[in-house]
Amino acid sequence: MKTNFILMLVAIFATTFSLQAQDETLDELKAMMAEKQGIADGIGAEIADLDARIKAFPGWTKGLGGTLGLNFSGTNDWFANDIAKVASRGFGLSLGGYANYNEANAKYFWNNTLNVSITSANSKSDNDGDDSFDESENSNENLTSSASLFIINSLGGYQLFSKVYASAAANYSTTVANFNNPGQFTLSAGLTWKPTDNLVAYVHPLAFQKTFPGGDYSSATGAVWGATYSAEIYPGVKWTSALDGFYSYGGDEDATPALTRSQLSNWTWQNGFSVADVFKGIGLGLNVGLRKNEQLGLVKGAADPSTIQMIYNLGLSYAL
């Protein structure tokens, strides 16, 4: 009996010691994991810093990102569509790319950007313009299948003094589906201000805007203004923005009907938001394009040509 009691005590002691050793091993593992996580966080910060320094280094920097997938997209009074209001649930593609060159002593720069947006899906169309999507409006023959945007911009400059450059720019905008119908090509010259690596703003008082394909479309001389900006506004969330406008110096009395200076003036604002790496390199992207171009609205027979036109695309994103 006494021997059994001693054996039971030994068993209890051994079990307690084993559990304590297990707990200590688990604590050690947690401590090791915390230490490794701290090292990983430090390496991540170093990588981000190196990436920023690489992008700021003289020479070419390039990038391409996009939104692709089963998206929510649509348009409102978009100038290339025959139907004013469209809501799509289907395929969408938006691409934004850049190729920038910075000279070693910052004497000159050359920035190039490309923005493409395409939506194609089974769409709901507000054919009668009553701001509602009625089932009776959406038979197969009435569905509008696509809307698109294509903008390419090139801006270069030579430094006059700190952060201010004499510059020239070329800009071309149209749609993918109805390429060059309409389309606008603008050449301009003036000054550019680069206060930071992320922000570029320009004012060009010498500009000519050619509108294609001619006929009902008028061209004009005027001034160009605009800005581009890109930044990480929250950890993992990036925002890119491009605003450009054209101010016409006069109207076109020979057009039918005659066009005023304000009707020939226009602006476009593109915004892209991306949440990086939601799952294995795939993120979430939102692209919104706003445009006011009364001349194009008049030619397309819009109910209110002066309204702000919109195209948007929400879906999965991937950076290349």
C-alpha angles and dihedrals in degrees: 000000000000090000091053091050091052091048090051091052090050091050092050091048092049092049092049092048091049092051091047091050089049091052092048091050091051091050090049091051091050090049091050091049092050090050092050091046089055090052091048092050090050092050090048091054091048091050091050090050092049091048091053091048091049091051091050093048117110115266134045123340119185137183142169130190135167151180116231136163145054096344144175107238142150151142140243117204089335105181097230096052124089091209116062102217126034132169117191133193108189142051120010135168130190124174129187121183139168139190114189130179124199121186117230097250093036093247093133142007139191121202124188127183136181127195123183126173126178129174121187123168149111095299138196111225130198094216098167095046098237093128093248133103105227121188089230089062095055110068114141094264092053098050115113106217105192151017127184149179132201122184128167122180134183124189127176134172148175120223117253096174138330110335094341122105138183101236148178130200142192122200130182125184131176140125130273098227096045098031112199092353091122109006135152129205119189131189119189146163134199139091134333128199121205107183093163138007089257099050131061122173127179142183118194114183092184110069143140123197119199115198119203146253090014121215104091091013121088129208124212148185119237146110131304126213134173151127141219126208136177130177146140099255093183131009105287094004119103129190126196122183135181123184124180132167141182123212113197118218093210147359133254113251092179094060120100103260099019113251125222127218092258092051091055092047117088146163139202128200122192122190129182127187123186134182106205127225104357087159127003097329095320116116141174121266137191123189123185126183122193124185138173113196113148095183092059090046091053093050091048091050095241116182089234109019092185094060121112111259120218140195123179140178128189122183149093117334135203130185118219 
